[in-house]
Amino acid sequence: MSEKLTAPLPPLPPVRQWLPPLVIAWLVPGGGHIYLKRYYRGAILGGCTAILFVLGLLMRGYLFEPMTGDLLTTIIYVGGAIADRAAGLLYILARIFGYSAPDVAGHSVDYGTKFLVIAGLFNVLAMVDAFEIAAGRKD
Amino acid sequence: MKMTLTHFEATLILAIFISAVLAVVTKKTDEERFRYGMRSLGWFFVTVFGLAWLMYLGHR
């Protein structure tokens, strides 16, 4: 039987040290890294998120609204809505400027919907990364 | 304006971006990131072409 040895995590620093980069990372994709002076990583993460989100919009992808029903519907629509909103300002601006596309069948629209969700998930990864850097858990 | 991509183009874009983001957040040095990104992209291609051939042969 093997036992995996992991180093204990350092204690969480004060909230004011990691909350600002976390919030900025959510609002502006890549912004958390730029705030923490990781410019190159911030540019790549922010660029990938923004480009994918814009491509999703151009492909008329559907922005999910939370909807409950059977288990699969709940997972897809609530999960999709959370992922869409994780894109921060990109999502907020799309809504402010009145973006609305129907949830219709078609491979292009379907890819667009996935692009929008994945852009949000990229931003979640960027937020976690920014938090770990700010908390001193990552270089 | 509506953009329409083929399955291959959409998959290719996804593969490139996913490889880049995962490489940046999971690896520590630039060299590790580059190698991981290229390997990830390669596996995406192998999987996409493998599944495409599987579906093609399955529908013959």
N, CA and C atoms of all chains as a GROMACS GRO file, in nm:
protein
  597
    1MET      N    1   0.084  -0.120   0.000
    1MET     CA    2   0.000   0.000   0.000
    1MET      C    3   0.088   0.125   0.000
    2SER      N    4   0.066   0.212  -0.094
    2SER     CA    5   0.149   0.333  -0.096
    2SER      C    6   0.074   0.449  -0.034
    3GLU      N    7   0.150   0.532   0.027
    3GLU     CA    8   0.090   0.649   0.090
    3GLU      C    9   0.150   0.773   0.028
    4LYS      N   10   0.065   0.860  -0.025
    4LYS     CA   11   0.114   0.980  -0.091
    4LYS      C   12   0.147   1.085   0.013
    5LEU      N   13   0.269   1.135   0.005
    5LEU     CA   14   0.310   1.237   0.100
    5LEU      C   15   0.287   1.375   0.040
    6THR      N   16   0.214   1.457   0.107
    6THR     CA   17   0.193   1.594   0.059
    6THR      C   18   0.235   1.692   0.167
    7ALA      N   19   0.298   1.800   0.123
    7ALA     CA   20   0.340   1.902   0.217
    7ALA      C   21   0.217   1.977   0.267
    8PRO      N   22   0.213   2.009   0.395
    8PRO     CA   23   0.096   2.082   0.446
    8PRO      C   24   0.089   2.221   0.384
    9LEU      N   25  -0.033   2.267   0.357
    9LEU     CA   26  -0.050   2.400   0.298
    9LEU      C   27  -0.015   2.507   0.401
   10PRO      N   28   0.047   2.615   0.358
   10PRO     CA   29   0.074   2.723   0.453
   10PRO      C   30  -0.058   2.786   0.500
   11PRO      N   31  -0.060   2.843   0.619
   11PRO     CA   32  -0.184   2.902   0.667
   11PRO      C   33  -0.233   3.014   0.574
   12LEU      N   34  -0.365   3.028   0.569
   12LEU     CA   35  -0.424   3.130   0.480
   12LEU      C   36  -0.388   3.270   0.529
   13PRO      N   37  -0.333   3.353   0.442
   13PRO     CA   38  -0.300   3.490   0.483
   13PRO      C   39  -0.426   3.574   0.504
   14PRO      N   40  -0.412   3.696   0.555
   14PRO     CA   41  -0.530   3.781   0.576
   14PRO      C   42  -0.611   3.800   0.447
   15VAL      N   43  -0.740   3.819   0.465
   15VAL     CA   44  -0.832   3.830   0.350
   15VAL      C   45  -0.790   3.942   0.256
   16ARG      N   46  -0.743   4.055   0.311
   16ARG     CA   47  -0.710   4.170   0.225
   16ARG      C   48  -0.593   4.139   0.131
   17GLN      N   49  -0.521   4.031   0.159
   17GLN     CA   50  -0.409   3.995   0.072
   17GLN      C   51  -0.455   3.916  -0.051
   18TRP      N   52  -0.557   3.831  -0.036
   18TRP     CA   53  -0.597   3.748  -0.150
   18TRP      C   54  -0.733   3.784  -0.209
   19LEU      N   55  -0.815   3.857  -0.135
   19LEU     CA   56  -0.949   3.889  -0.190
   19LEU      C   57  -0.944   3.985  -0.309
   20PRO      N   58  -0.866   4.096  -0.301
   20PRO     CA   59  -0.863   4.188  -0.418
   20PRO      C   60  -0.819   4.119  -0.548
   21PRO      N   61  -0.708   4.041  -0.548
   21PRO     CA   62  -0.674   3.975  -0.675
   21PRO      C   63  -0.780   3.875  -0.721
   22LEU      N   64  -0.847   3.810  -0.624
   22LEU     CA   65  -0.951   3.713  -0.660
   22LEU      C   66  -1.069   3.783  -0.728
   23VAL      N   67  -1.112   3.896  -0.672
   23VAL     CA   68  -1.226   3.970  -0.729
   23VAL      C   69  -1.188   4.029  -0.865
   24ILE      N   70  -1.066   4.084  -0.873
   24ILE     CA   71  -1.021   4.141  -1.001
   24ILE      C   72  -1.010   4.030  -1.105
   25ALA      N   73  -0.962   3.913  -1.063
   25ALA     CA   74  -0.949   3.801  -1.156
   25ALA      C   75  -1.085   3.758  -1.210
   26TRP      N   76  -1.189   3.767  -1.126
   26TRP     CA   77  -1.323   3.731  -1.175
   26TRP      C   78  -1.374   3.839  -1.272
   27LEU      N   79  -1.360   3.966  -1.231
   27LEU     CA   80  -1.416   4.074  -1.314
   27LEU      C   81  -1.343   4.087  -1.447
   28VAL      N   82  -1.211   4.089  -1.443
   28VAL     CA   83  -1.131   4.108  -1.565
   28VAL      C   84  -1.048   3.982  -1.588
   29PRO      N   85  -1.082   3.903  -1.688
   29PRO     CA   86  -1.002   3.782  -1.711
   29PRO      C   87  -0.853   3.814  -1.728
   30GLY      N   88  -0.772   3.750  -1.646
   30GLY     CA   89  -0.627   3.776  -1.648
   30GLY      C   90  -0.587   3.892  -1.560
   31GLY      N   91  -0.684   3.969  -1.513
   31GLY     CA   92  -0.655   4.088  -1.433
   31GLY      C   93  -0.592   4.057  -1.298
   32GLY      N   94  -0.631   3.944  -1.241
   32GLY     CA   95  -0.574   3.905  -1.111
   32GLY      C   96  -0.424   3.883  -1.121
   33HIS      N   97  -0.382   3.820  -1.230
   33HIS     CA   98  -0.238   3.797  -1.251
   33HIS      C   99  -0.166   3.927  -1.277
   34ILE      N  100  -0.228   4.013  -1.355
   34ILE     CA  101  -0.164   4.143  -1.385
   34ILE      C  102  -0.152   4.224  -1.255
   35TYR      N  103  -0.255   4.219  -1.170
   35TYR     CA  104  -0.250   4.287  -1.039
   35TYR      C  105  -0.135   4.232  -0.955
   36LEU      N  106  -0.108   4.102  -0.971
   36LEU     CA  107   0.001   4.039  -0.895
   36LEU      C  108   0.135   4.044  -0.970
   37LYS      N  109   0.139   4.124  -1.076
   37LYS     CA  110   0.259   4.146  -1.158
   37LYS      C  111   0.306   4.020  -1.232
   38ARG      N  112   0.214   3.930  -1.263
   38ARG     CA  113   0.244   3.816  -1.349
   38ARG      C  114   0.185   3.850  -1.487
   39TYR      N  115   0.251   3.945  -1.554
   39TYR     CA  116   0.194   4.002  -1.677
   39TYR      C  117   0.175   3.900  -1.788
   40TYR      N  118   0.278   3.819  -1.809
   40TYR     CA  119   0.275   3.726  -1.922
   40TYR      C  120   0.166   3.619  -1.903
   41ARG      N  121   0.156   3.567  -1.780
   41ARG     CA  122   0.052   3.468  -1.754
   41ARG      C  123  -0.088   3.532  -1.762
   42GLY      N  124  -0.098   3.653  -1.710
   42GLY     CA  125  -0.225   3.724  -1.715
   42GLY      C  126  -0.269   3.749  -1.858
   43ALA      N  127  -0.172   3.786  -1.943
   43ALA     CA  128  -0.206   3.813  -2.084
   43ALA      C  129  -0.254   3.687  -2.154
   44ILE      N  130  -0.188   3.574  -2.128
   44ILE     CA  131  -0.229   3.450  -2.194
   44ILE      C  132  -0.368   3.406  -2.144
   45LEU      N  133  -0.385   3.406  -2.012
   45LEU     CA  134  -0.514   3.362  -1.957
   45LEU      C  135  -0.627   3.456  -1.999
   46GLY      N  136  -0.602   3.586  -1.988
   46GLY     CA  137  -0.704   3.684  -2.026
   46GLY      C  138  -0.734   3.678  -2.174
   47GLY      N  139  -0.629   3.666  -2.256
   47GLY     CA  140  -0.646   3.661  -2.401
   47GLY      C  141  -0.727   3.539  -2.443
   48CYS      N  142  -0.690   3.423  -2.390
   48CYS     CA  143  -0.762   3.299  -2.427
   48CYS      C  144  -0.909   3.310  -2.386
   49THR      N  145  -0.934   3.360  -2.265
   49THR     CA  146  -1.072   3.371  -2.216
   49THR      C  147  -1.152   3.468  -2.304
   50ALA      N  148  -1.095   3.585  -2.329
   50ALA     CA  149  -1.168   3.687  -2.405
   50ALA      C  150  -1.193   3.642  -2.549
   51ILE      N  151  -1.092   3.585  -2.613
   51ILE     CA  152  -1.109   3.543  -2.753
   51ILE      C  153  -1.216   3.434  -2.763
   52LEU      N  154  -1.209   3.336  -2.672
   52LEU     CA  155  -1.308   3.228  -2.676
   52LEU      C  156  -1.449   3.280  -2.650
   53PHE      N  157  -1.461   3.375  -2.556
   53PHE     CA  158  -1.593   3.432  -2.526
   53PHE      C  159  -1.648   3.506  -2.648
   54VAL      N  160  -1.564   3.588  -2.710
   54VAL     CA  161  -1.609   3.665  -2.827
   54VAL      C  162  -1.646   3.571  -2.943
   55LEU      N  163  -1.566   3.466  -2.963
   55LEU     CA  164  -1.600   3.369  -3.068
   55LEU      C  165  -1.735   3.304  -3.037
   56GLY      N  166  -1.757   3.274  -2.908
   56GLY     CA  167  -1.886   3.216  -2.867
   56GLY      C  168  -2.001   3.310  -2.899
   57LEU      N  169  -1.982   3.439  -2.876
   57LEU     CA  170  -2.086   3.537  -2.908
   57LEU      C  171  -2.108   3.544  -3.059
   58LEU      N  172  -1.997   3.548  -3.135
   58LEU     CA  173  -2.009   3.558  -3.281
   58LEU      C  174  -2.079   3.434  -3.340
   59MET      N  175  -2.065   3.322  -3.272
   59MET     CA  176  -2.131   3.200  -3.320
   59MET      C  177  -2.274   3.190  -3.266
   60ARG      N  178  -2.319   3.296  -3.201
   60ARG     CA  179  -2.454   3.306  -3.144
   60ARG      C  180  -2.480   3.196  -3.042
   61GLY      N  181  -2.381   3.172  -2.957
   61GLY     CA  182  -2.397   3.073  -2.850
   61GLY      C  183  -2.501   3.119  -2.749
   62TYR      N  184  -2.558   3.023  -2.679
   62TYR     CA  185  -2.665   3.050  -2.582
   62TYR      C  186  -2.603   3.075  -2.445
   63LEU      N  187  -2.643   3.187  -2.381
   63LEU     CA  188  -2.601   3.214  -2.243
   63LEU      C  189  -2.706   3.152  -2.151
   64PHE      N  190  -2.664   3.058  -2.070
   64PHE     CA  191  -2.758   2.982  -1.988
   64PHE      C  192  -2.827   3.067  -1.882
   65GLU      N  193  -2.953   3.036  -1.860
   65GLU     CA  194  -3.028   3.089  -1.746
   65GLU      C  195  -3.053   2.971  -1.653
   66PRO      N  196  -3.038   2.992  -1.520
   66PRO     CA  197  -3.058   2.878  -1.430
   66PRO      C  198  -3.200   2.823  -1.443
   67MET      N  199  -3.208   2.691  -1.459
   67MET     CA  200  -3.338   2.628  -1.474
   67MET      C  201  -3.333   2.493  -1.403
   68THR      N  202  -3.435   2.464  -1.328
   68THR     CA  203  -3.437   2.335  -1.259
   68THR      C  204  -3.545   2.246  -1.318
   69GLY      N  205  -3.529   2.117  -1.297
   69GLY     CA  206  -3.624   2.020  -1.349
   69GLY      C  207  -3.570   1.884  -1.310
   70ASP      N  208  -3.554   1.796  -1.409
   70ASP     CA  209  -3.491   1.668  -1.375
   70ASP      C  210  -3.341   1.693  -1.352
   71LEU      N  211  -3.274   1.590  -1.302
   71LEU     CA  212  -3.134   1.607  -1.258
   71LEU      C  213  -3.044   1.660  -1.369
   72LEU      N  214  -3.058   1.601  -1.489
   72LEU     CA  215  -2.972   1.641  -1.600
   72LEU      C  216  -2.996   1.787  -1.640
   73THR      N  217  -3.123   1.827  -1.646
   73THR     CA  218  -3.157   1.966  -1.680
   73THR      C  219  -3.097   2.061  -1.577
   74THR      N  220  -3.110   2.025  -1.449
   74THR     CA  221  -3.058   2.111  -1.343
   74THR      C  222  -2.907   2.125  -1.355
   75ILE      N  223  -2.838   2.012  -1.375
   75ILE     CA  224  -2.691   2.016  -1.384
   75ILE      C  225  -2.648   2.102  -1.502
   76ILE      N  226  -2.709   2.079  -1.618
   76ILE     CA  227  -2.669   2.151  -1.740
   76ILE      C  228  -2.699   2.301  -1.728
   77TYR      N  229  -2.823   2.334  -1.689
   77TYR     CA  230  -2.862   2.475  -1.692
   77TYR      C  231  -2.805   2.556  -1.575
   78VAL      N  232  -2.805   2.497  -1.455
   78VAL     CA  233  -2.747   2.570  -1.340
   78VAL      C  234  -2.594   2.575  -1.355
   79GLY      N  235  -2.534   2.462  -1.391
   79GLY     CA  236  -2.389   2.460  -1.412
   79GLY      C  237  -2.347   2.555  -1.523
   80GLY      N  238  -2.422   2.554  -1.633
   80GLY     CA  239  -2.392   2.642  -1.745
   80GLY      C  240  -2.406   2.788  -1.707
   81ALA      N  241  -2.511   2.818  -1.627
   81ALA     CA  242  -2.532   2.958  -1.585
   81ALA      C  243  -2.417   3.005  -1.496
   82ILE      N  244  -2.372   2.918  -1.406
   82ILE     CA  245  -2.259   2.955  -1.318
   82ILE      C  246  -2.133   2.977  -1.401
   83ALA      N  247  -2.108   2.884  -1.495
   83ALA     CA  248  -1.988   2.896  -1.578
   83ALA      C  249  -1.992   3.022  -1.665
   84ASP      N  250  -2.109   3.053  -1.721
   84ASP     CA  251  -2.122   3.175  -1.803
   84ASP      C  252  -2.090   3.299  -1.719
   85ARG      N  253  -2.145   3.303  -1.598
   85ARG     CA  254  -2.125   3.421  -1.511
   85ARG      C  255  -1.982   3.430  -1.460
   86ALA      N  256  -1.910   3.320  -1.462
   86ALA     CA  257  -1.770   3.321  -1.416
   86ALA      C  258  -1.681   3.403  -1.510
   87ALA      N  259  -1.731   3.435  -1.628
   87ALA     CA  260  -1.650   3.516  -1.722
   87ALA      C  261  -1.644   3.662  -1.682
   88GLY      N  262  -1.712   3.699  -1.574
   88GLY     CA  263  -1.701   3.834  -1.518
   88GLY      C  264  -1.756   3.943  -1.607
   89LEU      N  265  -1.674   4.045  -1.631
   89LEU     CA  266  -1.719   4.162  -1.709
   89LEU      C  267  -1.762   4.124  -1.851
   90LEU      N  268  -1.699   4.023  -1.906
   90LEU     CA  269  -1.737   3.982  -2.042
   90LEU      C  270  -1.885   3.944  -2.045
   91TYR      N  271  -1.927   3.868  -1.944
   91TYR     CA  272  -2.068   3.828  -1.935
   91TYR      C  273  -2.156   3.950  -1.907
   92ILE      N  274  -2.113   4.032  -1.811
   92ILE     CA  275  -2.193   4.150  -1.772
   92ILE      C  276  -2.211   4.243  -1.892
   93LEU      N  277  -2.102   4.267  -1.966
   93LEU     CA  278  -2.110   4.356  -2.083
   93LEU      C  279  -2.201   4.296  -2.191
   94ALA      N  280  -2.189   4.166  -2.211
   94ALA     CA  281  -2.275   4.101  -2.313
   94ALA      C  282  -2.421   4.122  -2.277
   95ARG      N  283  -2.454   4.110  -2.149
   95ARG     CA  284  -2.593   4.130  -2.106
   95ARG      C  285  -2.634   4.277  -2.117
   96ILE      N  286  -2.542   4.367  -2.076
   96ILE     CA  287  -2.573   4.511  -2.082
   96ILE      C  288  -2.602   4.553  -2.226
   97PHE      N  289  -2.523   4.501  -2.320
   97PHE     CA  290  -2.543   4.539  -2.460
   97PHE      C  291  -2.653   4.457  -2.527
   98GLY      N  292  -2.726   4.382  -2.446
   98GLY     CA  293  -2.847   4.318  -2.496
   98GLY      C  294  -2.827   4.189  -2.572
   99TYR      N  295  -2.712   4.123  -2.551
   99TYR     CA  296  -2.691   3.996  -2.622
   99TYR      C  297  -2.791   3.892  -2.574
  100SER      N  298  -2.857   3.831  -2.667
  100SER     CA  299  -2.953   3.726  -2.633
  100SER      C  300  -2.968   3.637  -2.754
  101ALA      N  301  -2.932   3.511  -2.738
  101ALA     CA  302  -2.947   3.417  -2.849
  101ALA      C  303  -3.032   3.301  -2.801
  102PRO      N  304  -3.123   3.254  -2.884
  102PRO     CA  305  -3.209   3.143  -2.841
  102PRO      C  306  -3.132   3.012  -2.833
  103ASP      N  307  -3.182   2.923  -2.748
  103ASP     CA  308  -3.123   2.791  -2.732
  103ASP      C  309  -3.177   2.700  -2.842
  104VAL      N  310  -3.114   2.707  -2.958
  104VAL     CA  311  -3.164   2.629  -3.073
  104VAL      C  312  -3.061   2.522  -3.113
  105ALA      N  313  -3.109   2.427  -3.193
  105ALA     CA  314  -3.020   2.320  -3.238
  105ALA      C  315  -2.935   2.370  -3.355
  106GLY      N  316  -2.820   2.310  -3.372
  106GLY     CA  317  -2.732   2.349  -3.483
  106GLY      C  318  -2.589   2.342  -3.433
  107HIS      N  319  -2.499   2.289  -3.516
  107HIS     CA  320  -2.365   2.264  -3.464
  107HIS      C  321  -2.289   2.391  -3.432
  108SER      N  322  -2.310   2.497  -3.512
  108SER     CA  323  -2.236   2.620  -3.489
  108SER      C  324  -2.281   2.687  -3.359
  109VAL      N  325  -2.411   2.696  -3.338
  109VAL     CA  326  -2.465   2.754  -3.214
  109VAL      C  327  -2.420   2.671  -3.094
  110ASP      N  328  -2.422   2.540  -3.112
  110ASP     CA  329  -2.383   2.449  -3.004
  110ASP      C  330  -2.236   2.469  -2.965
  111TYR      N  331  -2.150   2.482  -3.065
  111TYR     CA  332  -2.009   2.511  -3.034
  111TYR      C  333  -1.996   2.647  -2.966
  112GLY      N  334  -2.074   2.744  -3.012
  112GLY     CA  335  -2.070   2.877  -2.951
  112GLY      C  336  -2.107   2.872  -2.804
  113THR      N  337  -2.212   2.794  -2.773
  113THR     CA  338  -2.254   2.778  -2.633
  113THR      C  339  -2.141   2.717  -2.550
  114LYS      N  340  -2.075   2.616  -2.607
  114LYS     CA  341  -1.963   2.552  -2.535
  114LYS      C  342  -1.847   2.650  -2.518
  115PHE      N  343  -1.821   2.731  -2.621
  115PHE     CA  344  -1.713   2.830  -2.612
  115PHE      C  345  -1.740   2.926  -2.496
  116LEU      N  346  -1.865   2.971  -2.482
  116LEU     CA  347  -1.900   3.065  -2.375
  116LEU      C  348  -1.879   3.000  -2.238
  117VAL      N  349  -1.922   2.875  -2.225
  117VAL     CA  350  -1.906   2.805  -2.097
  117VAL      C  351  -1.757   2.783  -2.066
  118ILE      N  352  -1.682   2.741  -2.167
  118ILE     CA  353  -1.540   2.712  -2.144
  118ILE      C  354  -1.463   2.840  -2.112
  119ALA      N  355  -1.502   2.953  -2.173
  119ALA     CA  356  -1.438   3.081  -2.138
  119ALA      C  357  -1.457   3.109  -1.990
  120GLY      N  358  -1.577   3.083  -1.937
  120GLY     CA  359  -1.601   3.101  -1.794
  120GLY      C  360  -1.517   3.007  -1.711
  121LEU      N  361  -1.504   2.882  -1.757
  121LEU     CA  362  -1.423   2.786  -1.682
  121LEU      C  363  -1.275   2.824  -1.684
  122PHE      N  364  -1.228   2.880  -1.796
  122PHE     CA  365  -1.090   2.931  -1.802
  122PHE      C  366  -1.071   3.036  -1.693
  123ASN      N  367  -1.173   3.122  -1.678
  123ASN     CA  368  -1.160   3.228  -1.579
  123ASN      C  369  -1.161   3.172  -1.437
  124VAL      N  370  -1.235   3.063  -1.416
  124VAL     CA  371  -1.231   2.998  -1.284
  124VAL      C  372  -1.089   2.948  -1.256
  125LEU      N  373  -1.027   2.886  -1.357
  125LEU     CA  374  -0.889   2.839  -1.340
  125LEU      C  375  -0.795   2.956  -1.310
  126ALA      N  376  -0.816   3.067  -1.381
  126ALA     CA  377  -0.733   3.186  -1.358
  126ALA      C  378  -0.754   3.241  -1.218
  127MET      N  379  -0.880   3.238  -1.171
  127MET     CA  380  -0.909   3.287  -1.035
  127MET      C  381  -0.840   3.200  -0.930
  128VAL      N  382  -0.847   3.069  -0.948
  128VAL     CA  383  -0.781   2.978  -0.853
  128VAL      C  384  -0.631   3.001  -0.854
  129ASP      N  385  -0.575   3.017  -0.974
  129ASP     CA  386  -0.431   3.041  -0.987
  129ASP      C  387  -0.392   3.172  -0.919
  130ALA      N  388  -0.470   3.277  -0.943
  130ALA     CA  389  -0.441   3.408  -0.881
  130ALA      C  390  -0.452   3.398  -0.728
  131PHE      N  391  -0.552   3.325  -0.680
  131PHE     CA  392  -0.567   3.307  -0.536
  131PHE      C  393  -0.445   3.236  -0.478
  132GLU      N  394  -0.400   3.129  -0.545
  132GLU     CA  395  -0.286   3.054  -0.492
  132GLU      C  396  -0.158   3.137  -0.490
  133ILE      N  397  -0.143   3.221  -0.593
  133ILE     CA  398  -0.025   3.309  -0.595
  133ILE      C  399  -0.035   3.410  -0.482
  134ALA      N  400  -0.153   3.471  -0.467
  134ALA     CA  401  -0.171   3.574  -0.364
  134ALA      C  402  -0.157   3.516  -0.224
  135ALA      N  403  -0.200   3.389  -0.207
  135ALA     CA  404  -0.193   3.325  -0.075
  135ALA      C  405  -0.056   3.265  -0.048
  136GLY      N  406   0.036   3.278  -0.142
  136GLY     CA  407   0.171   3.227  -0.122
  136GLY      C  408   0.182   3.076  -0.138
  137ARG      N  409   0.083   3.015  -0.202
  137ARG     CA  410   0.086   2.870  -0.221
  137ARG      C  411   0.147   2.830  -0.355
  138LYS      N  412   0.176   2.932  -0.435
  138LYS     CA  413   0.231   2.906  -0.568
  138LYS      C  414   0.324   3.020  -0.601
  139ASP      N  415   0.426   2.991  -0.680
  139ASP     CA  416   0.522   3.094  -0.714
  139ASP      C  417   0.461   3.194  -0.812
  140MET      N  418  -2.420   3.973  -3.761
  140MET     CA  419  -2.308   3.892  -3.811
  140MET      C  420  -2.301   3.761  -3.735
  141LYS      N  421  -2.296   3.655  -3.808
  141LYS     CA  422  -2.284   3.525  -3.741
  141LYS      C  423  -2.168   3.448  -3.800
  142MET      N  424  -2.086   3.395  -3.712
  142MET     CA  425  -1.970   3.320  -3.758
  142MET      C  426  -2.004   3.171  -3.758
  143THR      N  427  -1.966   3.104  -3.862
  143THR     CA  428  -1.989   2.959  -3.867
  143THR      C  429  -1.856   2.889  -3.887
  144LEU      N  430  -1.826   2.800  -3.796
  144LEU     CA  431  -1.703   2.722  -3.807
  144LEU      C  432  -1.737   2.577  -3.834
  145THR      N  433  -1.648   2.507  -3.901
  145THR     CA  434  -1.668   2.364  -3.919
  145THR      C  435  -1.635   2.294  -3.787
  146HIS      N  436  -1.672   2.167  -3.778
  146HIS     CA  437  -1.639   2.090  -3.658
  146HIS      C  438  -1.488   2.093  -3.634
  147PHE      N  439  -1.412   2.076  -3.742
  147PHE     CA  440  -1.266   2.068  -3.728
  147PHE      C  441  -1.209   2.201  -3.679
  148GLU      N  442  -1.256   2.312  -3.738
  148GLU     CA  443  -1.204   2.443  -3.696
  148GLU      C  444  -1.236   2.471  -3.549
  149ALA      N  445  -1.361   2.442  -3.510
  149ALA     CA  446  -1.401   2.468  -3.371
  149ALA      C  447  -1.319   2.382  -3.275
  150THR      N  448  -1.299   2.256  -3.310
  150THR     CA  449  -1.222   2.166  -3.224
  150THR      C  450  -1.077   2.211  -3.216
  151LEU      N  451  -1.024   2.256  -3.329
  151LEU     CA  452  -0.885   2.302  -3.333
  151LEU      C  453  -0.866   2.424  -3.241
  152ILE      N  454  -0.958   2.520  -3.249
  152ILE     CA  455  -0.950   2.639  -3.164
  152ILE      C  456  -0.958   2.600  -3.016
  153LEU      N  457  -1.054   2.513  -2.985
  153LEU     CA  458  -1.067   2.468  -2.846
  153LEU      C  459  -0.940   2.401  -2.797
  154ALA      N  460  -0.885   2.312  -2.882
  154ALA     CA  461  -0.765   2.238  -2.843
  154ALA      C  462  -0.649   2.332  -2.814
  155ILE      N  463  -0.631   2.433  -2.899
  155ILE     CA  464  -0.520   2.528  -2.880
  155ILE      C  465  -0.538   2.605  -2.750
  156PHE      N  466  -0.658   2.658  -2.728
  156PHE     CA  467  -0.680   2.740  -2.608
  156PHE      C  468  -0.674   2.657  -2.480
  157ILE      N  469  -0.735   2.540  -2.482
  157ILE     CA  470  -0.733   2.456  -2.361
  157ILE      C  471  -0.589   2.416  -2.328
  158SER      N  472  -0.512   2.379  -2.431
  158SER     CA  473  -0.372   2.340  -2.407
  158SER      C  474  -0.294   2.456  -2.347
  159ALA      N  475  -0.313   2.576  -2.402
  159ALA     CA  476  -0.239   2.693  -2.354
  159ALA      C  477  -0.276   2.725  -2.209
  160VAL      N  478  -0.405   2.726  -2.179
  160VAL     CA  479  -0.448   2.763  -2.043
  160VAL      C  480  -0.402   2.659  -1.941
  161LEU      N  481  -0.420   2.531  -1.974
  161LEU     CA  482  -0.378   2.427  -1.879
  161LEU      C  483  -0.227   2.431  -1.858
  162ALA      N  484  -0.152   2.457  -1.965
  162ALA     CA  485  -0.006   2.464  -1.952
  162ALA      C  486   0.033   2.580  -1.860
  163VAL      N  487  -0.033   2.694  -1.875
  163VAL     CA  488   0.003   2.811  -1.794
  163VAL      C  489  -0.030   2.790  -1.646
  164VAL      N  490  -0.146   2.729  -1.617
  164VAL     CA  491  -0.185   2.719  -1.476
  164VAL      C  492  -0.128   2.596  -1.405
  165THR      N  493  -0.085   2.495  -1.480
  165THR     CA  494  -0.040   2.374  -1.409
  165THR      C  495   0.111   2.358  -1.402
  166LYS      N  496   0.186   2.426  -1.487
  166LYS     CA  497   0.331   2.406  -1.488
  166LYS      C  498   0.405   2.528  -1.435
  167LYS      N  499   0.528   2.502  -1.389
  167LYS     CA  500   0.601   2.609  -1.320
  167LYS      C  501   0.695   2.689  -1.409
  168THR      N  502   0.766   2.620  -1.498
  168THR     CA  503   0.863   2.693  -1.580
  168THR      C  504   0.812   2.704  -1.724
  169ASP      N  505   0.869   2.798  -1.798
  169ASP     CA  506   0.826   2.818  -1.937
  169ASP      C  507   0.851   2.693  -2.021
  170GLU      N  508   0.966   2.628  -1.997
  170GLU     CA  509   0.997   2.508  -2.074
  170GLU      C  510   0.894   2.398  -2.048
  171GLU      N  511   0.861   2.380  -1.919
  171GLU     CA  512   0.759   2.279  -1.884
  171GLU      C  513   0.625   2.313  -1.948
  172ARG      N  514   0.591   2.442  -1.947
  172ARG     CA  515   0.464   2.486  -2.005
  172ARG      C  516   0.459   2.456  -2.154
  173PHE      N  517   0.569   2.488  -2.224
  173PHE     CA  518   0.575   2.466  -2.368
  173PHE      C  519   0.560   2.317  -2.400
  174ARG      N  520   0.635   2.236  -2.328
  174ARG     CA  521   0.630   2.092  -2.353
  174ARG      C  522   0.492   2.035  -2.323
  175TYR      N  523   0.435   2.078  -2.212
  175TYR     CA  524   0.302   2.029  -2.173
  175TYR      C  525   0.198   2.073  -2.278
  176GLY      N  526   0.206   2.200  -2.318
  176GLY     CA  527   0.111   2.252  -2.417
  176GLY      C  528   0.119   2.176  -2.548
  177MET      N  529   0.240   2.150  -2.595
  177MET     CA  530   0.257   2.078  -2.721
  177MET      C  531   0.207   1.934  -2.709
  178ARG      N  532   0.239   1.871  -2.595
  178ARG     CA  533   0.194   1.732  -2.575
  178ARG      C  534   0.041   1.725  -2.568
  179SER      N  535  -0.016   1.820  -2.496
  179SER     CA  536  -0.162   1.823  -2.483
  179SER      C  537  -0.228   1.844  -2.619
  180LEU      N  538  -0.173   1.937  -2.698
  180LEU     CA  539  -0.226   1.964  -2.832
  180LEU      C  540  -0.215   1.840  -2.920
  181GLY      N  541  -0.100   1.772  -2.909
  181GLY     CA  542  -0.080   1.649  -2.986
  181GLY      C  543  -0.184   1.544  -2.952
  182TRP      N  544  -0.211   1.526  -2.823
  182TRP     CA  545  -0.309   1.426  -2.781
  182TRP      C  546  -0.450   1.466  -2.824
  183PHE      N  547  -0.479   1.595  -2.824
  183PHE     CA  548  -0.609   1.640  -2.875
  183PHE      C  549  -0.624   1.598  -3.021
  184PHE      N  550  -0.518   1.622  -3.100
  184PHE     CA  551  -0.522   1.588  -3.242
  184PHE      C  552  -0.541   1.438  -3.262
  185VAL      N  553  -0.463   1.360  -3.189
  185VAL     CA  554  -0.473   1.214  -3.202
  185VAL      C  555  -0.615   1.170  -3.170
  186THR      N  556  -0.671   1.224  -3.061
  186THR     CA  557  -0.806   1.187  -3.020
  186THR      C  558  -0.910   1.228  -3.125
  187VAL      N  559  -0.898   1.351  -3.173
  187VAL     CA  560  -0.995   1.402  -3.272
  187VAL      C  561  -0.991   1.319  -3.400
  188PHE      N  562  -0.870   1.296  -3.452
  188PHE     CA  563  -0.861   1.217  -3.576
  188PHE      C  564  -0.903   1.072  -3.552
  189GLY      N  565  -0.868   1.018  -3.435
  189GLY     CA  566  -0.906   0.881  -3.403
  189GLY      C  567  -1.057   0.867  -3.398
  190LEU      N  568  -1.123   0.957  -3.326
  190LEU     CA  569  -1.270   0.951  -3.315
  190LEU      C  570  -1.336   0.977  -3.450
  191ALA      N  571  -1.278   1.069  -3.529
  191ALA     CA  572  -1.335   1.099  -3.660
  191ALA      C  573  -1.331   0.975  -3.750
  192TRP      N  574  -1.218   0.906  -3.752
  192TRP     CA  575  -1.208   0.784  -3.832
  192TRP      C  576  -1.302   0.677  -3.780
  193LEU      N  577  -1.312   0.668  -3.648
  193LEU     CA  578  -1.402   0.568  -3.587
  193LEU      C  579  -1.546   0.592  -3.631
  194MET      N  580  -1.588   0.719  -3.627
  194MET     CA  581  -1.725   0.752  -3.668
  194MET      C  582  -1.745   0.727  -3.818
  195TYR      N  583  -1.643   0.764  -3.897
  195TYR     CA  584  -1.653   0.743  -4.042
  195TYR      C  585  -1.668   0.595  -4.074
  196LEU      N  586  -1.582   0.513  -4.013
  196LEU     CA  587  -1.588   0.369  -4.041
  196LEU      C  588  -1.716   0.308  -3.984
  197GLY      N  589  -1.762   0.362  -3.871
  197GLY     CA  590  -1.885   0.310  -3.810
  197GLY      C  591  -2.009   0.340  -3.892
  198HIS      N  592  -2.003   0.442  -3.976
  198HIS     CA  593  -2.120   0.480  -4.056
  198HIS      C  594  -2.116   0.426  -4.198
  199ARG      N  595  -2.014   0.350  -4.232
  199ARG     CA  596  -2.004   0.298  -4.370
  199ARG      C  597  -2.099   0.181  -4.391
   0.00000   0.00000   0.00000
